[in-house]
């Protein structure tokens, strides 16, 4: 992921330009942009919508609009305005790289015009250091947000959608490890054999272990959620921009869906750990069995932090969707933009996944695998009979 981010930073972004000025400084702006980016649209007149459509089709990053008075204002010691229309593809770290490259292009344009003005002399110093100012409009998932940059949106969304992936990763590893370790300890201390001789249905034993661990896991989730909320909010106090005005917010129903997704993902994790725990011979061997669960929890966490689900390759989307622990990690960002389909589909998939694993765990508990370490072949059993 880090290597991919570095490669992305070295690529030239796709830029569109609408020059309504056709003056000296607008030409300088275009030359600097063309030297640092690939300009796929270069027109004049009221053609912003046309340029944005072309950029969306070709995966462009931004469109620069220079008004008619661009050069005139600079020559008269007035800051010129460049209207920047951002096309934001995703809110992941790798999705924001191209926007950062465009920000650097804006900085270089400012520097180049400043150098020319300094050579001419007799200019206001504060104006010379910053002859250009930006007016930004970000287009993200069908919403136009005026006065907000992609980096600002990315920071707000990451603060809201990074908490759940980290918490889910920690809880799955800790609660899952607790289930597998308990299975190993019960085998090592011979308490499992005693438990299996009691007049209790095997399914009740399985459900009891899973429900007990799930309750502990949910308590841990609440504690970590509160702690991480205070932790992240301490870094976001200066950020007063509210995206709720653009319909980017969560309501009570959204939080219910997130809670259901977390519950079923935790249930599927504990069921998987229960099945893996049957292979543990003792407490020491149980520690190694937590590795697959840890990997399945860590991989989606990093993928979701680095890339938005909508910008992933199709193959990676399938893999990420197939991992049951990834769905609550994606849920918050999806619900912020009212993408209910992916969240509800994920809940149904994880619920079915958990049910199948619970049935497998119940079946294993009904066999001799827990005691003998192997499952009797039905064919050999009936032949002996």
PyMOL commands that set and color helices and strands:
alter all, ss='L'
color gray80, all
select helices_A, chain A and resi 2-10+24-36+48-58+70-75+94-120+125-129+150-188+191-197+202-233+243-246+252-277+283-288+290-306+309-311+314-322+324-336+340-366+369-372+378-384
alter helices_A, ss='H'
color red, helices_A
select strands_A, chain A and resi 14-19+38-43+62-66+80-88+132-140+143-146
alter strands_A, ss='S'
color yellow, strands_A
deselect
rebuild
show_as cartoon
